[in-house]
């Protein structure tokens, strides 16, 4: 495990939005209005991508709608415990093919580009007073069939979106788990020039 910086303080001056974004597991059960979710996805829409191919696809279910149970059932039991109190579930999918001129070609950066859209989505959620928690804990074997993934598409992650529980309302058991974690110091992963000769 890497050594994390504590408390949640950046090494350099940045916009507080990046620190405010974290992945809570205690949510209020409030439904996410579709208009609010579309604003988050609108932010993702403007993300950069190779050849402007925009390979991301957002599949979503709102709390209580006809898709909710189907999406919920694809999550592993450990995630279902806390996702039950969120207001939306999404599966973020990337398209591994892109159109270049009149041709469909493999996209080298489809996962990277979709990850960029993912962060824009999550940061916009925070701006709107919500939080998005990403997860890979879902049924990888069954999800592509249930979600009817086209050829050359890949599920990158699932997300649950909701209004996080206020710190004062957390139970004693929840408090340690809901404290936002730190990050490795920037010196652990920034290198001037090439990797050192002895890098492992």
C-alpha positions in Angstrom: 0.0 0.0 0.0 1.3 3.5 -0.8 1.9 6.0 1.9 -0.9 8.5 1.8 -0.5 12.2 2.7 -2.7 13.3 5.6 -4.7 15.3 6.1 -6.3 15.8 2.7 -4.1 18.7 1.7 -2.6 19.3 -1.7 1.2 19.7 -2.2 0.6 22.7 -4.5 -2.2 25.3 -4.7 -5.1 24.0 -6.8 -8.8 24.6 -7.1 -10.6 23.2 -4.0 -13.0 21.3 -6.2 -10.4 18.6 -6.7 -10.1 18.0 -3.0 -13.9 18.2 -2.5 -14.4 15.3 -4.9 -14.2 12.0 -3.1 -16.1 8.7 -3.0 -18.5 8.5 -0.1 -20.5 5.4 0.8 -23.1 7.0 3.1 -25.9 8.6 1.2 -29.3 10.2 2.1 -31.5 8.1 -0.2 -32.5 11.3 -2.1 -33.4 10.7 -5.8 -31.3 12.4 -8.4 -33.6 14.4 -10.8 -32.9 13.6 -14.4 -32.2 17.2 -15.2 -29.5 17.2 -12.6 -27.9 14.1 -14.0 -28.0 15.5 -17.5 -26.0 18.5 -16.3 -23.3 16.2 -15.0 -23.2 14.3 -18.3 -23.2 17.6 -20.2 -19.9 18.4 -18.5 -18.5 15.0 -19.6 -19.6 15.8 -23.1 -17.0 18.5 -23.5 -14.0 16.3 -22.5 -11.2 16.0 -25.0 -10.7 12.7 -27.0 -8.5 11.4 -29.7 -9.8 12.6 -33.1 -12.7 14.1 -31.2 -14.1 10.6 -31.3 -16.0 11.0 -28.0 -16.0 7.3 -27.3 -17.9 7.5 -24.0 -21.4 6.1 -23.5 -23.4 6.7 -20.3 -26.1 4.2 -19.5 -28.2 5.3 -16.5 -31.0 4.3 -14.2 -32.7 6.7 -11.8 -33.9 5.6 -8.4 -37.3 4.0 -8.7 -37.5 3.9 -12.5 -37.9 0.8 -14.7 -34.1 0.3 -15.1 -33.1 0.7 -11.5 -33.4 -2.9 -10.3 -31.7 -4.2 -13.5 -28.7 -2.0 -12.9 -28.7 -2.6 -9.1 -28.7 -6.4 -9.6 -25.5 -6.2 -11.6 -23.5 -4.8 -8.7 -21.7 -7.0 -6.3 -23.4 -7.5 -2.9 -20.8 -5.3 -1.0 -21.6 -2.4 -3.3 -25.4 -3.0 -3.2 -25.3 -2.3 0.6 -24.5 1.3 0.1 -25.7 1.9 -3.4 -29.3 1.2 -2.1 -29.2 4.7 -0.7 -28.0 6.5 -3.8 -30.2 8.3 -6.4 -28.8 7.1 -9.7 -26.7 4.2 -11.1 -24.7 4.5 -14.3 -22.5 2.3 -16.4 -19.8 4.1 -18.3 -18.9 2.4 -21.5 -16.2 3.1 -24.1 -16.3 2.4 -27.9 -13.0 0.9 -29.0 -13.6 2.0 -32.6 -13.6 5.5 -34.0 -14.4 7.0 -37.3 -11.5 8.6 -39.2 -12.8 10.1 -42.4 -14.8 7.3 -44.0 -13.2 4.5 -42.0 -13.8 2.8 -38.7 -10.4 2.3 -37.0 -9.2 1.0 -33.6 -9.0 3.8 -31.0 -5.8 3.6 -29.0 -7.1 6.0 -26.3 -10.8 5.0 -25.9 -10.4 4.0 -22.3 -8.2 7.0 -21.5 -10.6 9.4 -23.2 -13.6 7.9 -21.3 -11.7 8.2 -18.1 -11.3 11.9 -18.8 -15.1 12.2 -19.3 -15.5 10.4 -16.1 -13.6 13.0 -14.1 -15.5 15.8 -15.7 -18.8 14.1 -14.8 -17.6 13.6 -11.1 -16.4 17.1 -10.7 -19.6 18.6 -12.1 -21.6 16.4 -9.7 -19.7 18.0 -6.8 -20.3 21.5 -8.2 -24.1 20.6 -8.1 -24.0 19.4 -4.5 -23.9 15.6 -5.3 -21.2 13.0 -5.3 -20.4 10.2 -7.7 -18.7 7.0 -6.5 -17.0 4.9 -9.2 -16.7 1.1 -8.9 -15.6 -1.9 -10.8 -17.4 -4.2 -8.4 -20.1 -5.5 -10.8 -20.8 -8.7 -12.6 -18.3 -8.4 -15.5 -19.5 -11.6 -17.1 -23.2 -10.8 -17.1 -23.3 -7.0 -17.5 -22.4 -6.9 -21.2 -25.3 -9.2 -22.1 -27.8 -7.5 -19.8 -26.8 -4.0 -21.0 -26.7 -5.2 -24.6 -23.2 -3.9 -25.4 -22.5 -3.6 -29.1 -19.4 -5.2 -30.5 -16.1 -3.3 -29.7 -17.6 -1.7 -26.6 -16.2 -2.1 -23.1 -17.7 -1.3 -19.6 -15.1 0.9 -17.9 -16.9 1.4 -14.6 -20.2 1.7 -12.8 -21.1 4.8 -10.8 -23.6 5.6 -8.1 -24.6 9.2 -7.6 -26.3 10.7 -4.6 -26.4 13.3 -1.9 -23.9 12.3 0.7 -24.8 12.1 4.4 -23.8 15.1 6.4 -20.9 14.4 8.8 -23.1 15.2 11.8 -25.6 12.5 10.7 -23.1 9.7 10.3 -23.2 6.8 12.7 -20.2 6.0 14.9 -19.4 3.0 12.6 -19.6 5.1 9.4 -17.4 8.0 10.5 -14.0 6.4 10.0 -15.0 4.9 6.7 -16.4 8.2 5.4 -13.3 10.3 6.1 -11.9 11.2 2.7 -8.5 9.6 2.1 -5.3 11.2 1.2 -3.0 10.7 -1.8 0.6 9.7 -2.4 3.0 12.8 -2.4 3.6 14.2 -5.9 7.2 13.3 -5.6 6.3 9.6 -5.7 5.1 9.7 -9.3 6.6 12.8 -11.1 9.9 12.3 -12.8 12.0 14.9 -14.7 13.0 13.2 -17.9 13.0 9.5 -18.5 12.5 6.7 -15.8 15.7 6.1 -13.8 17.8 3.2 -15.1 17.0 1.2 -12.0 13.2 1.8 -12.1 11.2 -1.4 -11.4 
